[in-house]
Every structure is written in structure tokens, then in C-alpha cells.
Amino acid sequence: MDLQLLNWPAVIAAAASAFLLGGIWYGPLFKRAWSREAGVDPAAPPKRHPAYVFGFAFLLSLIAAIAFALFLGPQADMHGGVQAGIAIGLLFVVTSFGINYLFAGRSLKLWMIDGGYHLLQFALYGLIIGA
């Protein structure tokens, strides 16, 4: 598919939705549990400048949203987009994280927090791009 055929406002909105979701998910919902399970001290100074982290994270979210829009194609609808997002989030992303977390000795709780975020991330991508 040609990149010019993409609905760029929807793709950018989908990428931005990952930040809104992440702010809620890793903020008030799971900040304490995620920090404890990931071994991160939320009071410690950041290892990298926040502009670098957020800028690179947005770039990666944008790449994922572009790839997802290409996967959906130009005839995508909201229902099919959400279904595809759930399928990709659950069957590709969450399972891949599970493999890594098993070998890294990470907890089931951390896998569920991170996996749940990415499952919802791709469902949102499908909702926004499909709409």
C-alpha cells in the first residue's frame, strides 16, 4: 500500500493515543505496581532526558501506527480495526513480551501490566484508524 493513501491525521492521532493511554496506565492506574515489579524507583532521577525518552517513544508509536494502518488497508472500518488491534496486541505483542519476560525472570504481574497496555494500545489504534 502507498503511504500517500494513509489517513495521516488518524495515524498521528493513533500514535498520540498511546501517550494518553500510557499516562493513565503507567500513572494513576499502575505506577506503584509497575515501579515495584520493574524494579524502578519512581523518585530517582531519570537515566535519560525526558525529551529524548518521550520523543523516541512517540517516533516508535508513530512507526507502529503506520505499520498497523498499512496492515488494515484503506477499507478498514472501526469494528474490524478494533478486532485486528485486539488480535495483534494479544496474539503478537503480548505473547512476545511473555517469552521475553519468562527468560528474563520477570513477574506475571509485570507482564500483565505491560501486556495489558499494549493490548489496549493496538485496540485504540484500530478504533482510531478504522473510524
N, CA, C and O atoms as a GROMACS GRO file, in nm:
protein
  524
    1MET      N    1   0.083  -0.118   0.000
    1MET     CA    2   0.000   0.000   0.000
    1MET      C    3   0.088   0.124   0.000
    1MET      O    4   0.194   0.127   0.063
    2ASP      N    5   0.044   0.224  -0.069
    2ASP     CA    6   0.114   0.351  -0.082
    2ASP      C    7   0.095   0.433   0.046
    2ASP      O    8  -0.017   0.446   0.095
    3LEU      N    9   0.203   0.489   0.099
    3LEU     CA   10   0.194   0.570   0.220
    3LEU      C   11   0.107   0.694   0.200
    3LEU      O   12   0.051   0.747   0.296
    4GLN      N   13   0.095   0.739   0.076
    4GLN     CA   14   0.012   0.857   0.048
    4GLN      C   15  -0.137   0.827   0.068
    4GLN      O   16  -0.217   0.919   0.086
    5LEU      N   17  -0.175   0.700   0.065
    5LEU     CA   18  -0.315   0.662   0.082
    5LEU      C   19  -0.356   0.654   0.229
    5LEU      O   20  -0.474   0.638   0.260
    6LEU      N   21  -0.259   0.666   0.319
    6LEU     CA   22  -0.292   0.658   0.461
    6LEU      C   23  -0.369   0.781   0.505
    6LEU      O   24  -0.350   0.891   0.452
    7ASN      N   25  -0.456   0.761   0.602
    7ASN     CA   26  -0.526   0.872   0.666
    7ASN      C   27  -0.430   0.926   0.774
    7ASN      O   28  -0.433   0.881   0.889
    8TRP      N   29  -0.346   1.022   0.734
    8TRP     CA   30  -0.240   1.068   0.824
    8TRP      C   31  -0.291   1.130   0.953
    8TRP      O   32  -0.231   1.106   1.058
    9PRO      N   33  -0.398   1.208   0.951
    9PRO     CA   34  -0.448   1.258   1.080
    9PRO      C   35  -0.488   1.144   1.175
    9PRO      O   36  -0.464   1.153   1.296
   10ALA      N   37  -0.547   1.037   1.122
   10ALA     CA   38  -0.585   0.923   1.205
   10ALA      C   39  -0.461   0.850   1.257
   10ALA      O   40  -0.457   0.809   1.372
   11VAL      N   41  -0.360   0.835   1.172
   11VAL     CA   42  -0.237   0.768   1.213
   11VAL      C   43  -0.167   0.847   1.324
   11VAL      O   44  -0.121   0.789   1.422
   12ILE      N   45  -0.160   0.978   1.308
   12ILE     CA   46  -0.096   1.062   1.411
   12ILE      C   47  -0.179   1.060   1.539
   12ILE      O   48  -0.123   1.055   1.649
   13ALA      N   49  -0.311   1.065   1.526
   13ALA     CA   50  -0.397   1.057   1.645
   13ALA      C   51  -0.381   0.922   1.715
   13ALA      O   52  -0.379   0.916   1.838
   14ALA      N   53  -0.368   0.815   1.637
   14ALA     CA   54  -0.348   0.682   1.697
   14ALA      C   55  -0.216   0.679   1.774
   14ALA      O   56  -0.211   0.628   1.886
   15ALA      N   57  -0.110   0.734   1.713
   15ALA     CA   58   0.020   0.736   1.782
   15ALA      C   59   0.010   0.819   1.910
   15ALA      O   60   0.064   0.780   2.014
   16ALA      N   61  -0.058   0.932   1.903
   16ALA     CA   62  -0.074   1.017   2.022
   16ALA      C   63  -0.159   0.948   2.129
   16ALA      O   64  -0.139   0.970   2.248
   17SER      N   65  -0.253   0.864   2.085
   17SER     CA   66  -0.338   0.794   2.183
   17SER      C   67  -0.256   0.702   2.273
   17SER      O   68  -0.294   0.678   2.388
   18ALA      N   69  -0.144   0.652   2.222
   18ALA     CA   70  -0.057   0.567   2.304
   18ALA      C   71  -0.003   0.647   2.423
   18ALA      O   72   0.017   0.592   2.531
   19PHE      N   73   0.021   0.777   2.402
   19PHE     CA   74   0.070   0.861   2.510
   19PHE      C   75  -0.038   0.890   2.613
   19PHE      O   76  -0.013   0.888   2.733
   20LEU      N   77  -0.157   0.918   2.565
   20LEU     CA   78  -0.268   0.941   2.657
   20LEU      C   79  -0.294   0.816   2.740
   20LEU      O   80  -0.307   0.823   2.863
   21LEU      N   81  -0.302   0.702   2.673
   21LEU     CA   82  -0.322   0.576   2.743
   21LEU      C   83  -0.208   0.548   2.841
   21LEU      O   84  -0.231   0.510   2.955
   22GLY      N   85  -0.084   0.568   2.795
   22GLY     CA   86   0.032   0.543   2.880
   22GLY      C   87   0.034   0.632   3.003
   22GLY      O   88   0.072   0.588   3.112
   23GLY      N   89  -0.006   0.758   2.986
   23GLY     CA   90  -0.011   0.849   3.100
   23GLY      C   91  -0.108   0.804   3.206
   23GLY      O   92  -0.083   0.819   3.326
   24ILE      N   93  -0.219   0.748   3.162
   24ILE     CA   94  -0.318   0.696   3.257
   24ILE      C   95  -0.274   0.561   3.313
   24ILE      O   96  -0.279   0.538   3.434
   25TRP      N   97  -0.231   0.472   3.223
   25TRP     CA   98  -0.197   0.334   3.260
   25TRP      C   99  -0.079   0.328   3.356
   25TRP      O  100  -0.084   0.262   3.460
   26TYR      N  101   0.029   0.400   3.317
   26TYR     CA  102   0.151   0.396   3.399
   26TYR      C  103   0.156   0.509   3.500
   26TYR      O  104   0.256   0.527   3.569
   27GLY      N  105   0.048   0.586   3.508
   27GLY     CA  106   0.035   0.691   3.608
   27GLY      C  107  -0.056   0.644   3.720
   27GLY      O  108  -0.017   0.559   3.800
   28PRO      N  109  -0.176   0.699   3.726
   28PRO     CA  110  -0.262   0.668   3.840
   28PRO      C  111  -0.304   0.521   3.851
   28PRO      O  112  -0.326   0.472   3.962
   29LEU      N  113  -0.316   0.450   3.739
   29LEU     CA  114  -0.363   0.311   3.748
   29LEU      C  115  -0.258   0.215   3.803
   29LEU      O  116  -0.286   0.140   3.896
   30PHE      N  117  -0.138   0.215   3.746
   30PHE     CA  118  -0.041   0.110   3.780
   30PHE      C  119   0.099   0.159   3.814
   30PHE      O  120   0.192   0.079   3.815
   31LYS      N  121   0.117   0.288   3.842
   31LYS     CA  122   0.252   0.340   3.866
   31LYS      C  123   0.324   0.266   3.980
   31LYS      O  124   0.438   0.223   3.964
   32ARG      N  125   0.256   0.253   4.092
   32ARG     CA  126   0.322   0.188   4.206
   32ARG      C  127   0.352   0.041   4.178
   32ARG      O  128   0.463  -0.006   4.203
   33ALA      N  129   0.254  -0.030   4.127
   33ALA     CA  130   0.273  -0.173   4.100
   33ALA      C  131   0.379  -0.194   3.991
   33ALA      O  132   0.464  -0.281   4.004
   34TRP      N  133   0.373  -0.113   3.885
   34TRP     CA  134   0.471  -0.127   3.776
   34TRP      C  135   0.611  -0.097   3.827
   34TRP      O  136   0.705  -0.171   3.797
   35SER      N  137   0.627   0.012   3.902
   35SER     CA  138   0.758   0.050   3.955
   35SER      C  139   0.815  -0.060   4.042
   35SER      O  140   0.932  -0.095   4.030
   36ARG      N  141   0.734  -0.115   4.130
   36ARG     CA  142   0.778  -0.222   4.220
   36ARG      C  143   0.820  -0.346   4.139
   36ARG      O  144   0.927  -0.402   4.162
   37GLU      N  145   0.734  -0.388   4.043
   37GLU     CA  146   0.762  -0.508   3.966
   37GLU      C  147   0.880  -0.491   3.870
   37GLU      O  148   0.953  -0.586   3.843
   38ALA      N  149   0.897  -0.369   3.818
   38ALA     CA  150   1.006  -0.342   3.723
   38ALA      C  151   1.136  -0.307   3.794
   38ALA      O  152   1.241  -0.297   3.730
   39GLY      N  153   1.129  -0.289   3.924
   39GLY     CA  154   1.250  -0.253   4.000
   39GLY      C  155   1.294  -0.110   3.973
   39GLY      O  156   1.413  -0.080   3.972
   40VAL      N  157   1.198  -0.022   3.952
   40VAL     CA  158   1.226   0.119   3.922
   40VAL      C  159   1.185   0.204   4.041
   40VAL      O  160   1.075   0.189   4.094
   41ASP      N  161   1.275   0.292   4.082
   41ASP     CA  162   1.243   0.386   4.189
   41ASP      C  163   1.183   0.510   4.125
   41ASP      O  164   1.254   0.585   4.058
   42PRO      N  165   1.053   0.535   4.144
   42PRO     CA  166   0.990   0.650   4.078
   42PRO      C  167   1.045   0.784   4.126
   42PRO      O  168   1.027   0.886   4.059
   43ALA      N  169   1.113   0.786   4.241
   43ALA     CA  170   1.169   0.910   4.293
   43ALA      C  171   1.310   0.936   4.242
   43ALA      O  172   1.363   1.046   4.258
   44ALA      N  173   1.372   0.836   4.180
   44ALA     CA  174   1.509   0.850   4.130
   44ALA      C  175   1.511   0.942   4.008
   44ALA      O  176   1.415   0.946   3.932
   45PRO      N  177   1.621   1.014   3.990
   45PRO     CA  178   1.631   1.098   3.870
   45PRO      C  179   1.633   1.010   3.744
   45PRO      O  180   1.687   0.900   3.747
   46PRO      N  181   1.575   1.058   3.635
   46PRO     CA  182   1.571   0.977   3.512
   46PRO      C  183   1.712   0.952   3.458
   46PRO      O  184   1.800   1.036   3.471
   47LYS      N  185   1.730   0.834   3.396
   47LYS     CA  186   1.859   0.798   3.339
   47LYS      C  187   1.886   0.872   3.209
   47LYS      O  188   2.002   0.896   3.172
   48ARG      N  189   1.779   0.910   3.139
   48ARG     CA  190   1.789   0.986   3.015
   48ARG      C  191   1.699   1.108   3.026
   48ARG      O  192   1.604   1.110   3.103
   49HIS      N  193   1.730   1.207   2.947
   49HIS     CA  194   1.648   1.328   2.946
   49HIS      C  195   1.507   1.293   2.899
   49HIS      O  196   1.491   1.221   2.800
   50PRO      N  197   1.405   1.342   2.969
   50PRO     CA  198   1.267   1.310   2.931
   50PRO      C  199   1.234   1.344   2.785
   50PRO      O  200   1.155   1.272   2.722
   51ALA      N  201   1.290   1.450   2.730
   51ALA     CA  202   1.263   1.485   2.590
   51ALA      C  203   1.310   1.374   2.497
   51ALA      O  204   1.244   1.344   2.398
   52TYR      N  205   1.424   1.315   2.527
   52TYR     CA  206   1.475   1.204   2.447
   52TYR      C  207   1.381   1.083   2.457
   52TYR      O  208   1.344   1.023   2.356
   53VAL      N  209   1.344   1.049   2.578
   53VAL     CA  210   1.258   0.932   2.601
   53VAL      C  211   1.122   0.951   2.533
   53VAL      O  212   1.076   0.863   2.460
   54PHE      N  213   1.058   1.064   2.557
   54PHE     CA  214   0.925   1.086   2.500
   54PHE      C  215   0.931   1.105   2.349
   54PHE      O  216   0.842   1.059   2.277
   55GLY      N  217   1.035   1.172   2.300
   55GLY     CA  218   1.048   1.190   2.157
   55GLY      C  219   1.068   1.059   2.084
   55GLY      O  220   1.002   1.032   1.983
   56PHE      N  221   1.157   0.977   2.134
   56PHE     CA  222   1.183   0.847   2.072
   56PHE      C  223   1.062   0.756   2.087
   56PHE      O  224   1.029   0.682   1.994
   57ALA      N  225   0.995   0.761   2.203
   57ALA     CA  226   0.874   0.679   2.224
   57ALA      C  227   0.764   0.720   2.126
   57ALA      O  228   0.693   0.634   2.073
   58PHE      N  229   0.750   0.851   2.100
   58PHE     CA  230   0.649   0.892   2.004
   58PHE      C  231   0.685   0.844   1.864
   58PHE      O  232   0.598   0.800   1.789
   59LEU      N  233   0.813   0.853   1.828
   59LEU     CA  234   0.856   0.804   1.697
   59LEU      C  235   0.823   0.656   1.682
   59LEU      O  236   0.773   0.614   1.577
   60LEU      N  237   0.851   0.577   1.783
   60LEU     CA  238   0.820   0.433   1.777
   60LEU      C  239   0.669   0.408   1.771
   60LEU      O  240   0.624   0.319   1.700
   61SER      N  241   0.592   0.487   1.845
   61SER     CA  242   0.446   0.475   1.839
   61SER      C  243   0.396   0.512   1.700
   61SER      O  244   0.304   0.448   1.648
   62LEU      N  245   0.455   0.612   1.640
   62LEU     CA  246   0.416   0.653   1.505
   62LEU      C  247   0.448   0.543   1.404
   62LEU      O  248   0.367   0.514   1.316
   63ILE      N  249   0.565   0.483   1.415
   63ILE     CA  250   0.602   0.373   1.326
   63ILE      C  251   0.503   0.257   1.341
   63ILE      O  252   0.458   0.199   1.242
   64ALA      N  253   0.468   0.224   1.465
   64ALA     CA  254   0.372   0.116   1.489
   64ALA      C  255   0.235   0.151   1.431
   64ALA      O  256   0.169   0.066   1.372
   65ALA      N  257   0.192   0.276   1.447
   65ALA     CA  258   0.062   0.318   1.394
   65ALA      C  259   0.062   0.315   1.241
   65ALA      O  260  -0.038   0.276   1.180
   66ILE      N  261   0.172   0.355   1.179
   66ILE     CA  262   0.182   0.350   1.032
   66ILE      C  263   0.174   0.204   0.986
   66ILE      O  264   0.100   0.172   0.893
   67ALA      N  265   0.251   0.118   1.050
   67ALA     CA  266   0.251  -0.024   1.011
   67ALA      C  267   0.112  -0.084   1.030
   67ALA      O  268   0.067  -0.163   0.947
   68PHE      N  269   0.046  -0.048   1.138
   68PHE     CA  270  -0.088  -0.101   1.164
   68PHE      C  271  -0.186  -0.051   1.059
   68PHE      O  272  -0.270  -0.127   1.011
   69ALA      N  273  -0.177   0.077   1.023
   69ALA     CA  274  -0.265   0.132   0.920
   69ALA      C  275  -0.241   0.063   0.786
   69ALA      O  276  -0.335   0.036   0.711
   70LEU      N  277  -0.115   0.035   0.755
   70LEU     CA  278  -0.084  -0.037   0.632
   70LEU      C  279  -0.143  -0.178   0.636
   70LEU      O  280  -0.195  -0.227   0.536
   71PHE      N  281  -0.135  -0.242   0.751
   71PHE     CA  282  -0.191  -0.375   0.769
   71PHE      C  283  -0.343  -0.373   0.749
   71PHE      O  284  -0.399  -0.461   0.683
   72LEU      N  285  -0.410  -0.273   0.808
   72LEU     CA  286  -0.555  -0.264   0.797
   72LEU      C  287  -0.601  -0.235   0.655
   72LEU      O  288  -0.703  -0.287   0.609
   73GLY      N  289  -0.526  -0.153   0.585
   73GLY     CA  290  -0.562  -0.115   0.448
   73GLY      C  291  -0.662   0.000   0.446
   73GLY      O  292  -0.716   0.038   0.550
   74PRO      N  293  -0.686   0.055   0.329
   74PRO     CA  294  -0.768   0.176   0.318
   74PRO      C  295  -0.918   0.151   0.340
   74PRO      O  296  -0.992   0.247   0.360
   75GLN      N  297  -0.963   0.029   0.336
   75GLN     CA  298  -1.106  -0.001   0.351
   75GLN      C  299  -1.143  -0.041   0.494
   75GLN      O  300  -1.253  -0.092   0.518
   76ALA      N  301  -1.054  -0.017   0.588
   76ALA     CA  302  -1.079  -0.059   0.727
   76ALA      C  303  -1.198   0.015   0.786
   76ALA      O  304  -1.222   0.132   0.756
   77ASP      N  305  -1.270  -0.055   0.870
   77ASP     CA  306  -1.377   0.009   0.946
   77ASP      C  307  -1.344  -0.002   1.094
   77ASP      O  308  -1.252  -0.073   1.134
   78MET      N  309  -1.422   0.068   1.175
   78MET     CA  310  -1.394   0.073   1.318
   78MET      C  311  -1.403  -0.065   1.384
   78MET      O  312  -1.315  -0.101   1.463
   79HIS      N  313  -1.505  -0.141   1.353
   79HIS     CA  314  -1.523  -0.272   1.414
   79HIS      C  315  -1.407  -0.365   1.377
   79HIS      O  316  -1.348  -0.429   1.464
   80GLY      N  317  -1.377  -0.372   1.249
   80GLY     CA  318  -1.265  -0.456   1.205
   80GLY      C  319  -1.132  -0.408   1.258
   80GLY      O  320  -1.044  -0.488   1.288
   81GLY      N  321  -1.117  -0.276   1.270
   81GLY     CA  322  -0.993  -0.220   1.324
   81GLY      C  323  -0.970  -0.259   1.468
   81GLY      O  324  -0.860  -0.295   1.507
   82VAL      N  325  -1.077  -0.250   1.548
   82VAL     CA  326  -1.065  -0.289   1.690
   82VAL      C  327  -1.035  -0.438   1.701
   82VAL      O  328  -0.950  -0.479   1.780
   83GLN      N  329  -1.106  -0.520   1.622
   83GLN     CA  330  -1.080  -0.665   1.625
   83GLN      C  331  -0.936  -0.696   1.586
   83GLN      O  332  -0.870  -0.777   1.651
   84ALA      N  333  -0.887  -0.631   1.481
   84ALA     CA  334  -0.748  -0.653   1.439
   84ALA      C  335  -0.651  -0.605   1.546
   84ALA      O  336  -0.550  -0.669   1.571
   85GLY      N  337  -0.682  -0.492   1.608
   85GLY     CA  338  -0.596  -0.440   1.714
   85GLY      C  339  -0.588  -0.533   1.833
   85GLY      O  340  -0.480  -0.555   1.888
   86ILE      N  341  -0.701  -0.589   1.873
   86ILE     CA  342  -0.701  -0.684   1.984
   86ILE      C  343  -0.623  -0.810   1.946
   86ILE      O  344  -0.545  -0.862   2.025
   87ALA      N  345  -0.645  -0.858   1.824
   87ALA     CA  346  -0.575  -0.979   1.780
   87ALA      C  347  -0.424  -0.956   1.775
   87ALA      O  348  -0.347  -1.038   1.825
   88ILE      N  349  -0.381  -0.847   1.715
   88ILE     CA  350  -0.237  -0.820   1.706
   88ILE      C  351  -0.179  -0.794   1.845
   88ILE      O  352  -0.073  -0.846   1.880
   89GLY      N  353  -0.249  -0.712   1.923
   89GLY     CA  354  -0.200  -0.682   2.058
   89GLY      C  355  -0.185  -0.806   2.142
   89GLY      O  356  -0.083  -0.825   2.209
   90LEU      N  357  -0.286  -0.892   2.140
   90LEU     CA  358  -0.284  -1.012   2.223
   90LEU      C  359  -0.196  -1.123   2.164
   90LEU      O  360  -0.114  -1.181   2.235
   91LEU      N  361  -0.215  -1.152   2.036
   91LEU     CA  362  -0.152  -1.270   1.978
   91LEU      C  363  -0.008  -1.248   1.930
   91LEU      O  364   0.066  -1.345   1.913
   92PHE      N  365   0.032  -1.124   1.909
   92PHE     CA  366   0.169  -1.098   1.868
   92PHE      C  367   0.248  -1.028   1.979
   92PHE      O  368   0.352  -1.076   2.023
   93VAL      N  369   0.197  -0.912   2.023
   93VAL     CA  370   0.274  -0.830   2.116
   93VAL      C  371   0.279  -0.892   2.256
   93VAL      O  372   0.387  -0.911   2.311
   94VAL      N  373   0.162  -0.923   2.313
   94VAL     CA  374   0.158  -0.976   2.450
   94VAL      C  375   0.231  -1.110   2.460
   94VAL      O  376   0.302  -1.134   2.557
   95THR      N  377   0.214  -1.196   2.360
   95THR     CA  378   0.284  -1.324   2.364
   95THR      C  379   0.435  -1.306   2.350
   95THR      O  380   0.512  -1.378   2.414
   96SER      N  381   0.478  -1.211   2.268
   96SER     CA  382   0.622  -1.186   2.254
   96SER      C  383   0.680  -1.133   2.384
   96SER      O  384   0.789  -1.174   2.425
   97PHE      N  385   0.608  -1.041   2.449
   97PHE     CA  386   0.652  -0.994   2.580
   97PHE      C  387   0.660  -1.112   2.677
   97PHE      O  388   0.754  -1.121   2.756
   98GLY      N  389   0.562  -1.201   2.673
   98GLY     CA  390   0.561  -1.316   2.763
   98GLY      C  391   0.685  -1.402   2.748
   98GLY      O  392   0.742  -1.446   2.848
   99ILE      N  393   0.727  -1.425   2.625
   99ILE     CA  394   0.850  -1.503   2.603
   99ILE      C  395   0.969  -1.432   2.666
   99ILE      O  396   1.047  -1.494   2.738
  100ASN      N  397   0.982  -1.302   2.638
  100ASN     CA  398   1.095  -1.226   2.694
  100ASN      C  399   1.091  -1.225   2.846
  100ASN      O  400   1.193  -1.241   2.912
  101TYR      N  401   0.972  -1.204   2.902
  101TYR     CA  402   0.960  -1.195   3.046
  101TYR      C  403   0.987  -1.329   3.114
  101TYR      O  404   1.042  -1.332   3.224
  102LEU      N  405   0.951  -1.439   3.050
  102LEU     CA  406   0.984  -1.570   3.105
  102LEU      C  407   1.135  -1.589   3.116
  102LEU      O  408   1.186  -1.630   3.221
  103PHE      N  409   1.207  -1.560   3.009
  103PHE     CA  410   1.352  -1.579   3.009
  103PHE      C  411   1.424  -1.479   3.098
  103PHE      O  412   1.530  -1.508   3.152
  104ALA      N  413   1.365  -1.358   3.114
  104ALA     CA  414   1.425  -1.257   3.198
  104ALA      C  415   1.388  -1.274   3.346
  104ALA      O  416   1.439  -1.203   3.432
  105GLY      N  417   1.298  -1.370   3.375
  105GLY     CA  418   1.256  -1.392   3.513
  105GLY      C  419   1.168  -1.281   3.567
  105GLY      O  420   1.162  -1.259   3.688
  106ARG      N  421   1.098  -1.211   3.478
  106ARG     CA  422   1.008  -1.105   3.519
  106ARG      C  423   0.878  -1.165   3.572
  106ARG      O  424   0.843  -1.278   3.541
  107SER      N  425   0.808  -1.087   3.652
  107SER     CA  426   0.688  -1.138   3.718
  107SER      C  427   0.568  -1.142   3.624
  107SER      O  428   0.562  -1.070   3.524
  108LEU      N  429   0.474  -1.228   3.658
  108LEU     CA  430   0.348  -1.235   3.586
  108LEU      C  431   0.274  -1.102   3.596
  108LEU      O  432   0.210  -1.059   3.500
  109LYS      N  433   0.283  -1.038   3.711
  109LYS     CA  434   0.215  -0.909   3.730
  109LYS      C  435   0.270  -0.803   3.635
  109LYS      O  436   0.192  -0.728   3.575
  110LEU      N  437   0.403  -0.797   3.619
  110LEU     CA  438   0.462  -0.700   3.527
  110LEU      C  439   0.420  -0.730   3.384
  110LEU      O  440   0.391  -0.639   3.306
  111TRP      N  441   0.418  -0.859   3.348
  111TRP     CA  442   0.375  -0.899   3.214
  111TRP      C  443   0.230  -0.856   3.190
  111TRP      O  444   0.197  -0.808   3.081
  112MET      N  445   0.146  -0.873   3.289
  112MET     CA  446   0.006  -0.836   3.273
  112MET      C  447  -0.011  -0.684   3.261
  112MET      O  448  -0.094  -0.637   3.183
  113ILE      N  449   0.067  -0.608   3.336
  113ILE     CA  450   0.060  -0.462   3.327
  113ILE      C  451   0.107  -0.415   3.190
  113ILE      O  452   0.036  -0.341   3.122
  114ASP      N  453   0.225  -0.457   3.150
  114ASP     CA  454   0.280  -0.415   3.021
  114ASP      C  455   0.200  -0.472   2.904
  114ASP      O  456   0.172  -0.402   2.806
  115GLY      N  457   0.163  -0.598   2.914
  115GLY     CA  458   0.085  -0.660   2.808
  115GLY      C  459  -0.052  -0.597   2.794
  115GLY      O  460  -0.100  -0.576   2.683
  116GLY      N  461  -0.114  -0.565   2.906
  116GLY     CA  462  -0.245  -0.500   2.903
  116GLY      C  463  -0.239  -0.364   2.836
  116GLY      O  464  -0.329  -0.327   2.761
  117TYR      N  465  -0.132  -0.290   2.863
  117TYR     CA  466  -0.114  -0.160   2.798
  117TYR      C  467  -0.108  -0.177   2.646
  117TYR      O  468  -0.177  -0.107   2.572
  118HIS      N  469  -0.024  -0.270   2.600
  118HIS     CA  470  -0.006  -0.286   2.456
  118HIS      C  471  -0.130  -0.346   2.388
  118HIS      O  472  -0.158  -0.315   2.272
  119LEU      N  473  -0.202  -0.429   2.458
  119LEU     CA  474  -0.328  -0.479   2.404
  119LEU      C  475  -0.424  -0.363   2.380
  119LEU      O  476  -0.485  -0.353   2.273
  120LEU      N  477  -0.439  -0.276   2.479
  120LEU     CA  478  -0.526  -0.160   2.464
  120LEU      C  479  -0.470  -0.060   2.362
  120LEU      O  480  -0.547   0.005   2.291
  121GLN      N  481  -0.338  -0.047   2.356
  121GLN     CA  482  -0.276   0.042   2.259
  121GLN      C  483  -0.319   0.005   2.117
  121GLN      O  484  -0.361   0.091   2.040
  122PHE      N  485  -0.308  -0.123   2.083
  122PHE     CA  486  -0.343  -0.164   1.948
  122PHE      C  487  -0.494  -0.165   1.924
  122PHE      O  488  -0.538  -0.142   1.812
  123ALA      N  489  -0.573  -0.189   2.028
  123ALA     CA  490  -0.718  -0.176   2.013
  123ALA      C  491  -0.755  -0.031   1.984
  123ALA      O  492  -0.843  -0.004   1.902
  124LEU      N  493  -0.688   0.064   2.052
  124LEU     CA  494  -0.710   0.205   2.025
  124LEU      C  495  -0.666   0.243   1.884
  124LEU      O  496  -0.734   0.318   1.816
  125TYR      N  497  -0.551   0.190   1.842
  125TYR     CA  498  -0.504   0.215   1.705
  125TYR      C  499  -0.612   0.172   1.607
  125TYR      O  500  -0.645   0.245   1.513
  126GLY      N  501  -0.668   0.054   1.627
  126GLY     CA  502  -0.773   0.003   1.538
  126GLY      C  503  -0.897   0.088   1.542
  126GLY      O  504  -0.957   0.116   1.438
  127LEU      N  505  -0.936   0.131   1.661
  127LEU     CA  506  -1.054   0.215   1.676
  127LEU      C  507  -1.036   0.347   1.600
  127LEU      O  508  -1.124   0.389   1.524
  128ILE      N  509  -0.923   0.411   1.621
  128ILE     CA  510  -0.898   0.543   1.561
  128ILE      C  511  -0.876   0.533   1.411
  128ILE      O  512  -0.937   0.609   1.335
  129ILE      N  513  -0.792   0.442   1.368
  129ILE     CA  514  -0.762   0.430   1.224
  129ILE      C  515  -0.883   0.376   1.150
  129ILE      O  516  -0.910   0.418   1.038
  130GLY      N  517  -0.955   0.283   1.211
  130GLY     CA  518  -1.073   0.226   1.146
  130GLY      C  519  -1.189   0.323   1.137
  130GLY      O  520  -1.272   0.313   1.047
  131ALA      N  521  -1.195   0.418   1.231
  131ALA     CA  522  -1.304   0.516   1.231
  131ALA      C  523  -1.285   0.612   1.114
  131ALA      O  524  -1.366   0.702   1.095
   0.00000   0.00000   0.00000
